Amino acid sequence: MSVSILVLTKNEQQDLPGCLASVGWSDDIHVYDSLSTDRTVEIAREHGARVTQRAFDNWAAHQNWGLQNIQFKHSWVFYIDADERMTPELAATVRALAAAPGDKVAFRVQRRDFFLGRWLKHVQTSPFYMRLFRPERIRYERLVNPVSITDGPVGEAGGYLDHFPFSKGMDHWLARHNAYSTLEAKQIVENRLRGDRFSILKALTSKDFHEKRYHQKELFYRLPFRPVVKFLLLYVGKRGFLDGRAGLTYAVLQSIYEYFIVLKTRELEAAAEHQLG
């Protein structure tokens, strides 16, 4: 059984050809583009992909719109970013799972992030991402780094999804995470204004992977000295030091990203208090 492919893009002319080559086994490839101004759309069409364009607003809204409006040929969809590559082993596993999924409505895959020519094997909060799914059985929540919510059992797929987050250079990574930090801060402030509750017990013991992750995020956002905590978590707790110079650099970059979120959250909260006052 074949599987439809969904690729999200925004000015991805550099990375898109390699991504499309890794999913070329599929007869239904969709490039979901956020109004690129480079050759992204042209490249997609040259590779036989179907293109849908929509202005990006936030991650959850954008992804949910795509799943609800794009006409996929097959009942199973594999979502991939332009700077990611499916390994042949993963592609074979995905086709097999789609043919015989059992009671599962989605599957998580293990992603390998590469930096400075090295697999960041340790310095990651979690290497598992839900990428193979029935589109009508999944939805996304949160403005950025969205949480995947399914209405059925989730399994795990064998093989690796390779990710090259620094393929466009450090400037691009920093600019992207500067934008991400703005959305993260907005999400934190929105949650607090709504009075969303979180559970320490669920953050530590929930058997549901995504429920546990949600409450862990909410708990983490309430910790003091978060940038320092983030560095220690990745470099010491997750043994990022085993990833050498790449692991140290990545842990530092993640702590800087966390500090961006802290500063922007304070700024947004101060602005909200000023308006109320």
C-alpha positions as CSV (number, residue, x, y, z in Angstrom):
1,M,0.0,0.0,0.0
2,S,1.3,3.4,-0.9
3,V,1.4,6.5,1.4
4,S,0.8,10.1,0.6
5,I,3.6,12.6,1.4
6,L,3.1,16.1,2.9
7,V,6.0,18.5,2.7
8,L,5.8,21.9,4.4
9,T,7.9,24.6,2.7
10,K,8.8,28.3,2.9
11,N,11.7,29.3,0.6
12,E,13.2,25.8,0.5
13,Q,14.9,25.7,-2.9
14,Q,18.1,24.5,-1.4
15,D,16.8,21.5,0.6
16,L,13.7,20.5,-1.2
17,P,15.3,18.5,-4.0
18,G,17.0,16.1,-1.6
19,C,13.8,15.8,0.5
20,L,11.7,15.0,-2.6
21,A,14.3,12.4,-3.8
22,S,14.0,10.6,-0.5
23,V,10.2,10.2,-0.8
24,G,10.2,9.6,-4.6
25,W,8.8,6.1,-4.0
26,S,5.3,7.7,-3.3
27,D,2.9,8.4,-6.2
28,D,1.2,11.2,-4.2
29,I,3.5,14.0,-3.0
30,H,2.0,17.3,-1.8
31,V,4.1,20.4,-1.2
32,Y,2.2,22.7,1.2
33,D,3.9,26.0,0.6
34,S,3.7,29.3,2.7
35,L,4.0,31.6,-0.3
36,S,7.7,31.1,-1.1
37,T,9.5,33.8,-3.1
38,D,12.3,31.6,-4.4
39,R,12.2,28.5,-6.8
40,T,10.5,26.2,-4.2
41,V,7.2,25.9,-6.1
42,E,8.9,25.5,-9.5
43,I,11.2,22.7,-8.1
44,A,8.2,21.0,-6.5
45,R,6.3,20.9,-9.8
46,E,9.5,19.7,-11.6
47,H,9.5,16.7,-9.3
48,G,5.8,16.0,-10.0
49,A,4.5,17.2,-6.6
50,R,1.1,18.8,-6.2
51,V,1.4,22.3,-4.8
52,T,-1.0,24.0,-2.3
53,Q,-0.2,27.5,-1.1
54,R,-1.5,29.3,2.0
55,A,-0.2,32.2,4.0
56,F,1.3,31.0,7.3
57,D,-0.3,32.2,10.5
58,N,0.8,29.7,13.2
59,W,1.9,26.1,13.2
60,A,-1.2,24.5,14.6
61,A,-3.7,26.4,12.4
62,H,-1.5,26.0,9.3
63,Q,-1.1,22.2,9.7
64,N,-4.7,21.6,10.7
65,W,-5.9,23.5,7.6
66,G,-3.6,21.4,5.4
67,L,-4.9,18.1,6.8
68,Q,-8.5,19.2,6.4
69,N,-8.3,20.7,2.9
70,I,-5.5,18.9,0.9
71,Q,-7.0,16.1,-1.1
72,F,-4.7,13.1,-0.4
73,K,-4.9,10.1,-2.7
74,H,-4.1,7.6,0.1
75,S,-5.6,7.1,3.6
76,W,-2.2,7.3,5.3
77,V,0.0,10.5,5.2
78,F,3.7,10.9,6.0
79,Y,4.6,14.5,7.0
80,I,8.2,15.6,6.4
81,D,10.1,19.0,6.3
82,A,12.3,20.0,3.5
83,D,15.5,19.7,5.6
84,E,14.6,16.1,6.4
85,R,15.3,12.9,4.6
86,M,13.6,9.5,4.8
87,T,16.1,6.6,5.0
88,P,15.3,3.6,2.8
89,E,14.6,1.5,6.0
90,L,12.1,4.0,7.2
91,A,10.4,4.2,3.8
92,A,10.0,0.4,3.8
93,T,8.6,0.4,7.3
94,V,6.1,3.1,6.6
95,R,4.7,1.3,3.6
96,A,4.4,-1.9,5.6
97,L,2.7,-0.2,8.5
98,A,0.2,1.6,6.3
99,A,-0.7,-1.8,4.7
100,A,-1.2,-3.4,8.1
101,P,-1.6,-0.8,10.9
102,G,-3.7,-2.9,13.2
103,D,-5.6,-0.7,15.6
104,K,-3.1,2.2,15.3
105,V,-4.2,5.6,13.8
106,A,-0.6,7.1,13.8
107,F,3.0,6.2,14.3
108,R,6.0,8.0,15.8
109,V,9.3,7.9,14.1
110,Q,12.8,8.4,15.4
111,R,14.6,11.5,14.0
112,R,18.4,11.9,13.8
113,D,19.5,15.5,14.0
114,F,22.9,16.3,12.5
115,F,25.2,19.2,13.4
116,L,28.9,19.8,12.5
117,G,28.8,16.5,10.6
118,R,27.7,14.5,13.7
119,W,24.5,12.8,14.8
120,L,23.3,14.5,17.9
121,K,22.5,11.2,19.5
122,H,22.1,12.4,23.1
123,V,21.5,16.2,23.3
124,Q,17.8,16.1,22.4
125,T,14.8,16.3,24.7
126,S,13.0,13.6,22.6
127,P,13.9,12.1,19.2
128,F,10.4,10.8,18.5
129,Y,7.9,12.6,16.4
130,M,4.5,11.6,15.1
131,R,4.8,11.7,11.3
132,L,2.8,8.8,9.9
133,F,-1.0,9.1,10.4
134,R,-4.5,9.0,9.2
135,P,-5.2,12.7,8.5
136,E,-8.8,12.6,9.8
137,R,-7.6,11.1,13.1
138,I,-5.1,13.8,14.1
139,R,-5.0,17.5,15.0
140,Y,-2.4,19.9,16.2
141,E,-2.4,22.3,19.1
142,R,-0.1,25.2,20.1
143,L,1.2,28.2,18.1
144,V,4.7,26.7,17.6
145,N,6.3,23.3,18.3
146,P,2.7,21.9,18.1
147,V,1.5,18.9,20.0
148,S,-0.1,16.1,18.0
149,I,-3.4,14.9,19.3
150,T,-4.9,11.7,18.0
151,D,-8.2,10.0,18.7
152,G,-6.8,6.5,18.7
153,P,-3.7,4.3,19.6
154,V,-0.2,5.3,18.5
155,G,2.6,3.0,17.6
156,E,6.3,3.4,16.7
157,A,8.0,2.9,13.3
158,G,11.4,1.4,12.8
159,G,14.1,3.3,10.8
160,Y,15.3,6.8,10.9
161,L,14.2,10.2,9.7
162,D,17.4,12.3,9.1
163,H,17.2,16.0,9.9
164,F,19.7,18.7,8.9
165,P,18.6,21.8,10.9
166,F,21.8,23.8,10.1
167,S,21.8,23.1,6.4
168,K,21.2,26.8,5.6
169,G,23.8,28.1,8.1
170,M,23.8,29.5,11.6
171,D,22.1,32.8,10.5
172,H,19.1,30.9,9.3
173,W,18.9,28.8,12.4
174,L,19.0,31.8,14.7
175,A,16.5,33.8,12.6
176,R,14.1,30.9,12.6
177,H,14.4,30.3,16.4
178,N,14.0,34.0,17.0
179,A,10.6,33.8,15.2
180,Y,9.8,30.5,17.1
181,S,10.6,32.2,20.5
182,T,8.0,34.9,19.7
183,L,5.3,32.3,19.1
184,E,6.4,30.4,22.2
185,A,6.1,33.5,24.3
186,K,2.6,34.3,22.9
187,Q,1.5,30.7,23.7
188,I,2.7,31.0,27.3
189,V,0.9,34.3,27.8
190,E,-2.3,33.0,26.2
191,N,-2.2,29.9,28.4
192,R,-1.8,32.0,31.6
193,L,-4.5,34.5,30.6
194,R,-6.9,31.5,30.1
195,G,-5.9,30.1,33.4
196,D,-4.9,26.8,31.9
197,R,-4.2,24.2,34.6
198,F,-1.3,21.8,34.5
199,S,-0.6,18.7,36.6
200,I,2.8,17.8,38.1
201,L,1.5,14.3,38.5
202,K,0.6,14.0,34.8
203,A,3.9,15.5,33.8
204,L,5.8,12.8,35.6
205,T,3.5,9.7,35.3
206,S,1.0,10.0,32.4
207,K,1.1,7.0,30.1
208,D,-0.1,9.1,27.2
209,F,3.0,10.4,25.5
210,H,1.4,13.7,24.3
211,E,-0.5,14.4,27.5
212,K,2.7,13.9,29.4
213,R,4.6,16.2,27.0
214,Y,2.0,18.9,27.4
215,H,2.2,19.0,31.1
216,Q,6.0,18.7,31.1
217,K,6.1,21.9,28.9
218,E,3.7,23.7,31.2
219,L,5.8,22.7,34.3
220,F,9.0,23.7,32.6
221,Y,7.7,27.2,31.7
222,R,7.2,27.8,35.5
223,L,10.7,26.9,36.5
224,P,13.1,29.7,37.5
225,F,16.4,30.1,35.6
226,R,15.0,28.2,32.7
227,P,17.9,28.8,30.2
228,V,20.3,27.3,32.7
229,V,18.0,24.4,33.5
230,K,17.7,23.8,29.7
231,F,21.4,23.7,29.3
232,L,21.9,21.3,32.2
233,L,19.1,19.1,31.1
234,L,20.5,18.7,27.6
235,Y,24.2,18.7,28.3
236,V,24.3,16.8,31.6
237,G,20.9,15.1,32.1
238,K,20.7,13.9,28.5
239,R,24.5,13.3,28.4
240,G,25.0,15.8,25.5
241,F,28.7,15.9,26.4
242,L,28.9,12.5,24.7
243,D,28.2,14.4,21.4
244,G,31.4,16.3,21.7
245,R,31.8,19.9,20.5
246,A,28.5,19.6,18.5
247,G,26.7,18.6,21.7
248,L,28.1,21.5,23.7
249,T,27.3,24.0,21.0
250,Y,23.8,22.8,20.5
251,A,23.1,22.8,24.2
252,V,24.3,26.4,24.4
253,L,22.2,27.4,21.4
254,Q,19.1,25.8,23.0
255,S,19.7,27.7,26.2
256,I,19.9,31.0,24.3
257,Y,16.7,30.2,22.5
258,E,15.1,29.5,25.9
259,Y,16.3,32.9,27.1
260,F,14.7,34.6,24.1
261,I,11.4,33.0,25.2
262,V,11.9,34.3,28.8
263,L,12.6,37.8,27.7
264,K,9.7,38.0,25.2
265,T,7.3,36.5,27.7
266,R,8.2,39.2,30.2
267,E,7.7,41.8,27.5
268,L,4.3,40.5,26.5
269,E,3.1,40.3,30.1
270,A,4.3,43.8,30.9
271,A,2.4,45.0,27.8
272,A,-0.8,43.2,28.9
273,E,-0.5,44.6,32.4
274,H,-0.1,48.1,31.0
275,Q,-3.2,47.7,28.9
276,L,-5.2,46.5,31.9
277,G,-3.9,49.3,34.0
